[in-house]
Amino acid sequence: MENKIKIYNTVAAILVFIGLPVLFWALGDIPRRSNLKEAISILTLVSFSLMLGQFYLARSNRKILKEHKMSKVVSWHKVIGYTFVSVLLLHPFLIVVPRYFESGVEPKDAFISMITTFDSLGVILGLVSWGLILIIGLTSMFRNQLPMSYKTWRVFHGILSIGFIITATWHAIDLGRHTDKAMSVFMIIMATVGILLLLRTYFVSSLKTNKK
C-alpha cells in the first residue's frame, strides 16, 4: 500500500507540474514560432512550474508526503532546485539566443534593451525575481558557511522563496507569451496554495515554540 501511495504521488506530481504546463502550451491559441523559440518557452514554463512544485516538496506538505522518507524528499528538493534555479538564471539570456540565427537587432543590443526597460513593471519584477532566485541558489549552496542556524536559514529561505514566487508569477503573467488565462490561473493557484502551506508551517511552529 505504501509503495502504491508513493507511485500515485509521483505520477500526480509529474502530471500537475510537468503535464499541465505542457498541455496549456499545446492548447494555447498562440501563433507558433521557430522550434528553438518554442523549445525555450517549454523549458522555461516547465522550470517555473517545477519551482512552484518545490513548495509541495517541503516539510510544509508533510501530510501528503508522510509515506515518503523525508531524506529522499529533501534530496529531490535539492536536485530539482539546483537544476531549475540554473535554468531560470539563464532565462534572460535564453530569450535572446534565437537572435543569433535571425537578422535584425544584435543579441547583445536586444539583451541590454530588455533589461533596461524600466518603464515596464513586468521587466522590473523579472529583474527582482532573478535577483531573488540568485540569492536563493547561493545561500542554499553555501548554507553551511552562513553565520546562522539551520532553523534561521530555513525561515530566511522560505521568505526569499515567497518573494521570488510572487514576483516571478506576476512577471510571467504580465510578460509571458504563453501565459493565457488557463496558464495564469494554474500559476496563481499553485503559488497561493504553496505559500499558504509554508506560512501555516511557520505559524504552527511559532505557536508550539511559544507554548513551550
MIMAR-381402 format. One line per 8 residues: number of its first residue (from 1); their letters; for each residue x, y, z of C-alpha. Coordinates in steps of 0.05 Angstrom, whole numbers, plus 5000, padded with zeros to 4 digits. Layout:
<rs>
NUM> a> X,Y,Z ~ ... .
</rs>
This chain:
<rs>
1> menkikiy> 5000,5000,5000 ~ 5057,5047,5019 ~ 5091,5036,4951 ~ 5025,5049,4914 ~ 5016,5115,4950 ~ 5087,5135,4932 ~ 5075,5118,4859 ~ 5008,5156,4859 .
9> ntvaailv> 5041,5217,4890 ~ 5098,5215,4839 ~ 5052,5207,4779 ~ 5006,5262,4805 ~ 5065,5309,4814 ~ 5091,5296,4744 ~ 5022,5306,4713 ~ 5009,5371,4752 .
17> figlpvlf> 5077,5405,4749 ~ 5101,5380,4680 ~ 5040,5353,4644 ~ 4993,5412,4657 ~ 5041,5468,4634 ~ 5058,5429,4571 ~ 4984,5416,4559 ~ 4967,5490,4568 .
25> walgdipr> 5023,5507,4519 ~ 4998,5457,4468 ~ 4926,5480,4472 ~ 4942,5554,4476 ~ 4916,5596,4418 ~ 4982,5630,4406 ~ 5018,5631,4338 ~ 5077,5583,4337 .
33> rsnlkeai> 5147,5608,4325 ~ 5212,5573,4308 ~ 5226,5505,4341 ~ 5283,5537,4381 ~ 5238,5591,4409 ~ 5183,5542,4427 ~ 5233,5495,4459 ~ 5259,5552,4502 .
41> siltlvsf> 5187,5571,4521 ~ 5171,5499,4542 ~ 5236,5494,4582 ~ 5220,5559,4618 ~ 5148,5541,4632 ~ 5166,5472,4660 ~ 5224,5501,4700 ~ 5180,5553,4732 .
49> slmlgqfy> 5125,5502,4746 ~ 5175,5456,4780 ~ 5198,5514,4822 ~ 5125,5523,4843 ~ 5126,5449,4859 ~ 5184,5460,4908 ~ 5133,5487,4958 ~ 5100,5418,4956 .
57> larsnrki> 5166,5381,4966 ~ 5178,5412,5034 ~ 5162,5398,5106 ~ 5101,5443,5099 ~ 5068,5386,5058 ~ 5082,5330,5108 ~ 5011,5303,5106 ~ 5016,5285,5032 .
65> lkehkmsk> 5089,5264,5037 ~ 5082,5222,5101 ~ 5092,5157,5063 ~ 5158,5182,5034 ~ 5224,5184,5070 ~ 5238,5257,5087 ~ 5312,5248,5070 ~ 5293,5227,4999 .
73> vvswhkvi> 5243,5284,4992 ~ 5297,5333,5013 ~ 5344,5302,4962 ~ 5293,5312,4906 ~ 5280,5382,4931 ~ 5354,5398,4924 ~ 5363,5364,4856 ~ 5302,5400,4826 .
81> gytfvsvl> 5322,5465,4860 ~ 5394,5468,4836 ~ 5375,5444,4766 ~ 5318,5491,4752 ~ 5347,5550,4790 ~ 5403,5546,4739 ~ 5354,5544,4681 ~ 5316,5604,4707 .
89> llhpfliv> 5380,5643,4720 ~ 5396,5632,4646 ~ 5325,5653,4626 ~ 5343,5726,4607 ~ 5400,5702,4564 ~ 5360,5645,4532 ~ 5308,5696,4508 ~ 5359,5729,4462 .
97> vpryfesg> 5394,5665,4438 ~ 5348,5657,4377 ~ 5371,5726,4353 ~ 5439,5694,4336 ~ 5402,5658,4280 ~ 5359,5717,4256 ~ 5373,5782,4221 ~ 5357,5847,4255 .
105> vepkdafi> 5375,5871,4325 ~ 5440,5842,4352 ~ 5432,5794,4412 ~ 5474,5839,4456 ~ 5433,5901,4439 ~ 5368,5863,4449 ~ 5391,5838,4517 ~ 5412,5907,4541 .
113> smittfds> 5348,5938,4516 ~ 5307,5883,4551 ~ 5339,5891,4620 ~ 5339,5967,4618 ~ 5266,5978,4600 ~ 5247,6004,4669 ~ 5181,6033,4647 ~ 5153,5962,4646 .
121> lgvilglv> 5131,5933,4713 ~ 5138,5863,4684 ~ 5212,5875,4669 ~ 5225,5905,4738 ~ 5191,5845,4771 ~ 5231,5798,4727 ~ 5296,5831,4749 ~ 5275,5828,4822 .
129> swglilii> 5256,5754,4817 ~ 5321,5739,4781 ~ 5360,5772,4838 ~ 5319,5733,4890 ~ 5330,5666,4857 ~ 5404,5680,4851 ~ 5406,5693,4927 ~ 5365,5630,4939 .
137> gltsmfrn> 5413,5588,4898 ~ 5476,5617,4930 ~ 5450,5614,5002 ~ 5427,5542,4991 ~ 5493,5521,4961 ~ 5535,5554,5016 ~ 5486,5544,5074 ~ 5538,5512,5119 .
145> qlpmsykt> 5583,5573,5111 ~ 5529,5623,5131 ~ 5531,5654,5201 ~ 5462,5629,5220 ~ 5430,5567,5249 ~ 5394,5517,5205 ~ 5327,5539,5234 ~ 5341,5612,5219 .
153> wrvfhgil> 5365,5594,5149 ~ 5300,5555,5136 ~ 5258,5616,5153 ~ 5304,5660,5111 ~ 5299,5611,5053 ~ 5223,5609,5059 ~ 5217,5685,5059 ~ 5262,5690,4997 .
161> sigfiita> 5222,5635,4963 ~ 5156,5670,4976 ~ 5185,5736,4949 ~ 5211,5700,4888 ~ 5147,5662,4872 ~ 5104,5725,4879 ~ 5148,5769,4835 ~ 5162,5713,4784 .
169> twhaidlg> 5089,5694,4778 ~ 5069,5766,4767 ~ 5126,5774,4716 ~ 5105,5711,4679 ~ 5032,5732,4676 ~ 5049,5803,4655 ~ 5101,5787,4601 ~ 5097,5713,4587 .
177> rhtdkams> 5078,5697,4515 ~ 5044,5632,4535 ~ 5011,5654,4600 ~ 4940,5656,4576 ~ 4881,5653,4624 ~ 4887,5578,4638 ~ 4962,5581,4650 ~ 4955,5644,4693 .
185> vfmiimat> 4901,5612,4737 ~ 4944,5549,4745 ~ 5004,5591,4767 ~ 4964,5634,4815 ~ 4931,5574,4848 ~ 4995,5534,4855 ~ 5033,5594,4882 ~ 4978,5615,4931 .
193> vgillllr> 4968,5545,4960 ~ 5043,5534,4964 ~ 5054,5600,5001 ~ 4996,5585,5049 ~ 5025,5516,5065 ~ 5092,5548,5081 ~ 5062,5604,5123 ~ 5018,5555,5161 .
201> tyfvsslk> 5080,5514,5178 ~ 5117,5575,5205 ~ 5055,5598,5243 ~ 5043,5530,5275 ~ 5117,5523,5292 ~ 5117,5592,5325 ~ 5055,5574,5366 ~ 5087,5509,5390 .
209> tnkk> 5151,5546,5409 ~ 5112,5599,5447 ~ 5073,5547,5486 ~ 5137,5515,5509 .
</rs>
